Amino acid sequence: MLGKMMKYDLMFGAKKYAFMAALTAALLLIAVATSRLESQLIMGLAIFFAVIATIIYSVMYVVISVRHLSTQLCSNESYLNYNLPASPHTLVLSKLICIFLWGIVTLLLITFFWAVGIGGIALANSEMSLREAWGEMVNAMRMIGMNDNDVRSIISMISWTGLTTSLMSLSLLGFCVSLCNVPFLKERGIGVVTGVVGFFAIQFGISYAIGEIGTFIANRFFDTAALDISYAIRASTTYLSIAYMVAAIGFYFLTVYTVDKHRFIG
């Protein structure tokens, strides 16, 4: 049943996300096209278009995702979903997975443009190949005492913590959207405020708590000054990944509980 629900959610969201992608692609193409002209002003406009495209794409992704969760789980239209032979876990998980997949598309498109588009502009002006630019970056890291293992550890840390942080934010988004529609809060006109403030406040609180606990553990059980850089980065990556995944799972179950308890609301 999960596969069928995901197929429906992907098809439902594709119409809105496809429009968003087309708009962003148009702005990115303008930026790439104008960047080929030999003019500092035109190049500045190219970067301006890239920034605007990135902002629009990111904001629209969040808006469409919130709208999708609210419409399919917490509105009058959601009764169709609840009449299906699917558990609340299936309903919520399907939506979150599909939003996550579209988020990957969003990230890849933005990253590809900034790496290949704007990065290509910078490299063209410096007459340096991508391989030479990477070599210069590695040499700079070696000059400050970092080796290849340290670089790989940093890349791994960014990847894993970015993934787990995104999963936590997505689960928290689902919980806050369901919180906005809780009858007790909605009838008093504070549902939306509670959800929006809660999203930022809870996320900040979780990140702060994870950081403080990590600092306490490091100072209490490890000699941080004597630790190898690569080992310290790997240990931090493991701790942060586990912590954010635990938070993501917790928010997911809170979302399922809230949606199941307050189903059929509008």
C-alpha positions as CSV (number, residue, x, y, z in Angstrom):
1,M,0.0,0.0,0.0
2,L,2.9,2.3,0.7
3,G,4.1,2.1,-2.9
4,K,0.6,3.0,-4.3
5,M,0.3,5.9,-1.9
6,M,3.8,7.2,-2.9
7,K,2.8,6.9,-6.6
8,Y,-0.3,9.0,-6.0
9,D,1.7,11.6,-3.9
10,L,4.4,11.8,-6.5
11,M,1.9,12.4,-9.3
12,F,-0.1,14.9,-7.2
13,G,3.0,16.9,-6.3
14,A,4.7,16.6,-9.7
15,K,2.3,19.2,-11.2
16,K,3.2,21.8,-8.7
17,Y,6.9,20.9,-8.3
18,A,7.3,20.7,-12.1
19,F,6.1,24.3,-12.5
20,M,8.5,25.4,-9.7
21,A,11.4,23.6,-11.5
22,A,10.5,25.1,-14.9
23,L,10.4,28.7,-13.4
24,T,13.8,28.1,-11.7
25,A,15.3,26.5,-14.8
26,A,14.3,29.6,-16.8
27,L,16.1,31.9,-14.4
28,L,19.1,29.7,-14.3
29,L,19.3,29.6,-18.1
30,I,19.2,33.4,-18.1
31,A,22.0,33.5,-15.6
32,V,24.2,31.0,-17.6
33,A,23.5,32.8,-20.9
34,T,24.3,36.3,-19.6
35,S,27.4,35.0,-17.9
36,R,29.0,34.3,-21.3
37,L,29.1,38.0,-22.1
38,E,32.3,39.8,-21.3
39,S,31.0,42.4,-18.9
40,Q,31.3,42.7,-15.2
41,L,27.8,44.2,-15.0
42,I,26.3,41.3,-17.0
43,M,28.2,38.8,-14.8
44,G,26.8,40.5,-11.7
45,L,23.3,40.2,-13.2
46,A,23.9,36.5,-13.8
47,I,24.8,35.9,-10.2
48,F,21.8,38.0,-9.2
49,F,19.5,35.8,-11.3
50,A,21.1,32.7,-9.7
51,V,20.4,34.0,-6.2
52,I,16.8,34.9,-7.0
53,A,16.3,31.5,-8.6
54,T,17.7,29.8,-5.5
55,I,15.5,31.8,-3.1
56,I,12.4,31.3,-5.2
57,Y,13.0,27.6,-5.6
58,S,13.6,27.1,-1.9
59,V,10.7,29.1,-0.7
60,M,8.3,27.5,-3.2
61,Y,9.5,24.1,-2.2
62,V,8.6,24.7,1.5
63,V,5.3,26.4,0.6
64,I,4.2,23.5,-1.7
65,S,5.3,20.9,0.8
66,V,3.4,22.5,3.7
67,R,0.4,22.9,1.4
68,H,0.6,19.2,0.4
69,L,0.8,18.0,4.0
70,S,-2.0,20.2,5.1
71,T,-4.3,19.4,2.2
72,Q,-3.8,15.6,2.3
73,L,-3.7,15.1,6.0
74,C,-5.5,17.9,7.8
75,S,-8.3,19.2,5.6
76,N,-11.8,18.3,4.4
77,E,-10.1,16.6,1.4
78,S,-8.2,14.2,3.7
79,Y,-11.2,12.1,4.4
80,L,-10.5,10.3,1.1
81,N,-7.1,9.2,2.4
82,Y,-8.5,8.0,5.7
83,N,-11.1,5.9,3.9
84,L,-8.3,3.9,2.2
85,P,-7.1,0.6,3.7
86,A,-3.9,2.3,4.9
87,S,-2.6,2.9,8.4
88,P,-1.7,6.4,9.6
89,H,1.9,5.4,9.4
90,T,1.5,4.7,5.6
91,L,-0.3,8.0,5.0
92,V,2.3,10.1,6.8
93,L,5.3,8.2,5.6
94,S,4.2,8.4,2.0
95,K,3.9,12.2,2.1
96,L,7.2,12.7,3.9
97,I,9.1,10.4,1.5
98,C,7.7,12.1,-1.6
99,I,8.5,15.6,-0.2
100,F,12.0,14.3,0.7
101,L,12.5,13.0,-2.9
102,W,11.4,16.3,-4.3
103,G,13.8,18.0,-1.9
104,I,16.7,16.0,-3.3
105,V,15.7,17.1,-6.8
106,T,15.6,20.7,-5.5
107,L,19.1,20.4,-3.9
108,L,20.6,18.7,-6.9
109,L,19.3,21.4,-9.3
110,I,20.6,24.2,-7.1
111,T,23.9,22.5,-6.4
112,F,24.5,21.7,-10.0
113,F,23.9,25.2,-11.1
114,W,26.1,26.8,-8.5
115,A,28.9,24.2,-9.0
116,V,28.8,24.1,-12.8
117,G,27.2,27.4,-13.6
118,I,28.6,30.0,-11.3
119,G,31.6,27.8,-10.5
120,G,32.3,27.6,-14.2
121,I,32.2,31.3,-14.6
122,A,34.7,31.8,-11.8
123,L,37.0,29.1,-13.3
124,A,36.7,30.6,-16.8
125,N,37.8,34.0,-15.5
126,S,40.7,32.6,-13.6
127,E,41.7,30.3,-16.6
128,M,41.9,27.4,-14.2
129,S,40.5,23.9,-14.7
130,L,38.3,22.2,-12.2
131,R,41.0,19.7,-11.4
132,E,43.5,22.5,-10.8
133,A,41.1,24.4,-8.6
134,W,40.5,21.2,-6.5
135,G,44.3,20.8,-6.2
136,E,44.7,24.4,-5.0
137,M,42.0,23.8,-2.4
138,V,43.7,20.6,-1.2
139,N,47.1,22.3,-1.0
140,A,45.6,25.1,1.1
141,M,44.1,22.6,3.5
142,R,47.5,20.8,3.8
143,M,49.2,24.1,4.6
144,I,47.0,24.4,7.7
145,G,47.8,20.9,8.8
146,M,45.0,18.8,7.1
147,N,45.6,15.7,5.0
148,D,43.5,13.8,2.5
149,N,41.8,11.8,5.2
150,D,40.8,15.0,7.0
151,V,39.3,16.3,3.8
152,R,37.3,13.1,3.2
153,S,36.1,13.1,6.8
154,I,34.9,16.7,6.4
155,I,33.0,15.8,3.2
156,S,31.5,12.8,4.9
157,M,30.5,14.9,7.9
158,I,28.8,17.5,5.7
159,S,26.9,14.8,3.8
160,W,25.7,12.8,6.7
161,T,24.8,15.7,9.0
162,G,23.1,17.4,6.1
163,L,21.0,14.3,5.4
164,T,20.0,13.7,9.0
165,T,19.3,17.3,9.7
166,S,17.1,17.4,6.6
167,L,15.2,14.4,7.8
168,M,14.7,15.9,11.2
169,S,13.5,19.2,9.7
170,L,11.1,17.3,7.4
171,S,9.7,15.3,10.3
172,L,9.4,18.4,12.4
173,L,7.6,20.2,9.5
174,G,5.0,17.4,9.3
175,F,4.5,17.6,13.0
176,C,4.1,21.4,13.0
177,V,1.7,21.3,10.1
178,S,-0.5,18.8,11.9
179,L,-0.2,21.0,15.1
180,C,-1.5,24.0,13.1
181,N,-4.8,22.0,12.6
182,V,-5.4,20.7,16.1
183,P,-9.0,21.8,16.9
184,F,-8.1,23.1,20.4
185,L,-5.5,25.5,18.8
186,K,-7.3,26.2,15.6
187,E,-10.6,27.3,17.3
188,R,-8.6,29.8,19.3
189,G,-6.9,31.3,16.2
190,I,-3.4,30.3,17.3
191,G,-2.9,27.2,15.3
192,V,-0.8,28.7,12.5
193,V,1.2,30.8,15.0
194,T,1.9,27.8,17.2
195,G,3.0,25.7,14.2
196,V,5.3,28.4,12.7
197,V,6.8,29.5,16.0
198,G,7.1,25.9,17.1
199,F,9.0,24.9,13.9
200,F,11.8,27.4,14.4
201,A,11.8,27.3,18.2
202,I,11.9,23.5,18.4
203,Q,14.5,23.2,15.7
204,F,16.7,25.7,17.5
205,G,16.2,24.0,20.8
206,I,17.0,20.6,19.5
207,S,20.2,21.8,17.7
208,Y,21.3,23.7,20.8
209,A,20.7,20.7,23.1
210,I,22.5,18.3,20.8
211,G,25.5,20.7,20.6
212,E,25.6,21.2,24.4
213,I,25.4,17.5,25.1
214,G,28.1,16.8,22.5
215,T,30.4,19.3,24.0
216,F,29.8,17.9,27.5
217,I,30.6,14.3,26.3
218,A,33.7,15.5,24.5
219,N,35.0,17.4,27.5
220,R,34.1,14.8,30.0
221,F,35.3,11.6,28.3
222,F,37.9,12.7,25.7
223,D,41.1,14.7,25.6
224,T,40.0,16.9,22.7
225,A,43.5,18.5,22.3
226,A,45.1,15.1,21.8
227,L,42.5,13.7,19.3
228,D,43.5,13.1,15.7
229,I,41.5,15.5,13.4
230,S,40.1,12.7,11.3
231,Y,39.0,10.7,14.3
232,A,37.4,13.8,16.0
233,I,35.5,14.5,12.8
234,R,34.3,10.9,12.4
235,A,33.2,10.8,16.0
236,S,31.3,14.1,15.7
237,T,29.7,12.8,12.5
238,T,28.5,9.6,14.1
239,Y,27.2,11.5,17.2
240,L,25.4,14.2,15.2
241,S,23.9,11.7,12.7
242,I,22.5,9.5,15.5
243,A,21.2,12.4,17.5
244,Y,19.4,14.0,14.5
245,M,18.0,10.7,13.4
246,V,16.6,10.0,16.8
247,A,15.0,13.4,16.8
248,A,13.6,12.8,13.3
249,I,12.1,9.5,14.3
250,G,10.5,11.1,17.4
251,F,8.9,13.9,15.4
252,Y,7.7,11.3,12.9
253,F,5.8,9.4,15.6
254,L,4.4,12.6,17.0
255,T,3.1,13.5,13.5
256,V,1.5,10.1,13.1
257,Y,-0.1,10.4,16.6
258,T,-1.4,13.9,16.0
259,V,-2.8,13.1,12.5
260,D,-4.4,9.9,13.7
261,K,-6.0,11.5,16.7
262,H,-7.4,14.6,14.9
263,R,-8.3,13.0,11.5
264,F,-11.2,14.4,9.3
265,I,-10.6,18.0,10.5
266,G,-10.9,20.9,8.2
